[in-house]
Every structure is written in structure tokens, then in C-alpha cells.
Amino acid sequence: MEKKKASFSGGLGFVLAAAGSAVGLGNIWRFPYLAAKDGGGLFLLVYIILALTFGFVLLTTDIGIGRRTKKSALKAYESVNSKWKFLGVLTFIVPALIMTYYSVIGGWITKYIVVFTTGNAKEAAKDGYFNDFISSKAAPIVFMLIFLAMTSVIVYLGVEKGIEKFSKIIMPGLLIVVVLIGIFSLTLSYKAEDGTVRTGLQGLFVYLVPNFDGLTVQKFIGIVMDAMGQLFYSLSVAMGIMITYGSYVKDDVDLNKSIRNIEIFDTMAAFLAGLMIIPAVYVFMGKEGMSEGPSLMFVSLPKIFEEMGPIGNFVGVVFFFMVLFAALTSSVSIMETLVASCMEKFNKSRKAVSLVMALIYAGAAAVICLGYNVLYFEVKLPNGAIGNLLDIMDYLSNYVLMPVIAILTCVLIGWIVKPKYIIDEVKKNNTSFKREGLYTVMVKDVAPVMLVVLLLKSLGLF
Ligand code: PHE
């Protein structure tokens, strides 16, 4: 049994590890498709406002609870207040749900690495290529298994610390590649069938400038709901993960500063991914193409790489490799949470638990893959979206469970143990906490009320 508790070497080690968990497919795959679906600029604006308020409050709370209790989520809530043990159990369900589909998307990334390294960039840029892939029966499962195997081996061997060392190079590298692709996509232009020419700069305008035309209250609430779920998902908050990370942080680390850096890094990554994808989607697929959904990046990026000419193939390889790395650091953090909790609960070894977990998820994720062919169906979800199996999992975790956990966490901290519980933790060692006032109002009043409204809307209750 591993009894000794690991801790990060200092502020930077913590920020890198937390950013490694936070920056992943959520930023690169999920943010752009939601932003595009919700029309670009307005979603971006709402997202940034929410990140500065809700994101900051939830991240501070999770990390604060972790460092103060020095326990992982399952036990941390219980030590905050003995009646709140159930909340720890509830947080466990979120990564358990997310893991069912994270490796499916990880598999899609793995597939594109193979496509680009084998020089098939041209094929991938053709219309319908991605759809043919996900609707085939075996290939998506095979690639998912490869991704899941990589994740499981890292967790099984307990070597994620070794992987994180590479984060220092690969994560900033990924951001640079994303910026370069983004700049390139601004130079694109395309003549549509009806003769109109769409340019990258027009696309940039769509991405950055909020468009209020035809906006109704219902639509606006829908956008806020999407942005909020995305924020939770992207920051890995309201699911216990950041509590666990917080529990590893040494007492002399300036939490306020670390939290700000994690927020900036995560939001920057999402913003830049949007910059890379959305203008290009607008150029090649027009406004109608923007509501493509989860397949958006897989459909649009190969078209950008093709436009780059011969070098495009190489850029594609580099890009998908780096995304794979970002996805792996996130999926490892999800699986690690699940494995660590089960080791504690069932008193079994890391190896045994990881093996069982890998087998369970191989089965679960295969079912999700089949959701695009054999098990294909569409249902109208209570939040108004139309979804298949993968979307249902995504809906349950991001639109239902995370808001519930966030509401309960705010009630616990805002009203039961009082915000001072977290504020004192942040201000330990006399570090400043500039947003203390904002934190208190948000965690007590604003966040719970708004989250309840959004939850009711997600459940289709008004
Ligand atoms: N935040 C990660 C991302 O953006 C995903 C993640 C979800 C990580 C849940 C951990 C837990 O991809």
C-alpha cells in the first residue's frame, strides 16, 4: 500500500500538474465546437466572464478544501463536515462518467495521428471522411483501446509524475503550434457554390464579436448553460479532481497566484483552440457548418492542413501528437482519481485496481463507440440538444451532476462552514487574496442562485 503522501515541489510543480489535468480535449475539442454552435463571439464573452467569476470561485474552493483537509475528495468533504460525506461519493460519479467517452475521443485523435503519419492527409480532408470512420464498426473501437491502454499503463505503473516532466515542453509547444495554425487559418479564403467568398478574417470576426441579432432570453440562457458546463469540464472542477490536487500542495505555496495561473493557462488554451478552428470552419463550411458538434475539429482541421500544401502533413502529425499528449495527461488524471479512490475503498493494490478499471472502461467505451453505428439513436435531451450515446454521457456529467455538485459545494462553504474556511486557507502565510470580496458574494449568493436556475433549465424544467 502506498501510504506516503506525495507532494508537489512548489508552486510551479503544482500549476503544471493541475494545468496538465485541466488542459486537454476539453479545451481543444469541446470548447471550439460549443463556441461555434453558439455562434462564436457571444459564447466567448459569456465564457470569459464566467471563468473570471464562477471558474475562479470553484477552483479556489476545490483547491482550498484539498489543501486544508489534506485528503482526496472521497474523504475531504467528510472532514469539512461529517454530514457531507455523500458529496464526496457524488463527485466520484463525474470522472466515472467522463472516462466512458474521454477515451473514445482520445481514440479519434490517435486515428488522426496514424492518418497523418502515413501521409493520408488528402483523404482526411475529404467530406464525409470522419463520418465514415466513426460509423465503421471496428476501427473506432481499436483506436479507443490503444488510447485507453496508454492511459491504463501509465496509471498501472504509477508513473504519471514522469510524464508530467514533459509537460513543461509539450504544453507550451502545443500552444505555439495552435497559434501558428490559427494565424494561418486567418489567411484562408474560399469561394462557396453561390459565388460568395468567405475569408478567415470574416471568420475571426464571427469568433470574436458578439452577435445579438435574434437573441432571445431562452437562447441566451442556453448559451450560459453551455458555457458553464464547459467551464466546469475544462477546469476539472466540481468533480473532486482539483480537491485531490489541492491536497498535494505544500502549505507555503501562494494559492491565489497558482490558481490565477491555472485559470489563465486553461482559458488561453481554449481561446486559442477556438481561434484555430472557428474561422476555418466559417471559411469552409459557412454559418451552417458551425453547428457540426463533436466532430467539428476532425472535419475542419484536415482541410486547413490540406490548404497548407506539402508542409500540412507534417504540421498535422506534430499537432495531433501534441494533442494526444494533452489528452493523455487529462485522461490519466481522471483514471488516477478513480483508481486512487477504489484502492482506498477496497484496500486493493494499484495494479489490481488499474487492471479491473481498464477492463470495465474498455467495455463501456466500446459501447459508446457503437453509439455511432450499431447502437445509433437520437434522443432529445432535456436541455434541448439532440444526442446519441456519447452526448448523453456528456449531458449527464456536465449539465446535471457538475451543477449539482457545484451548488452543494457552494452551500457547504458559503452557508455551513462559511467562506472564511477557504479564505483563511488562501491567506495562509500572509499572502494576499485580492478577490476575497468577490469570492464571498459569489460562493454564498450569486453562484448558488444562478446554478440552480441553470440546473432547472438543463433538466428542461422551464
Ligand atoms: N479538464 C480536462 C479537459 O479539458 C478534462 C478532464 C475532465 C480532466 C475531468 C479531468 C477530469 O480535457
Residues whose N, C-alpha, C, O or C-beta is under 5 A from the ligand:
A	BS01	LIG	S21 A22 V23 G24 L25 G26 N27 I98 Y233 S234 L235 S236 I241 S330 S333 I334
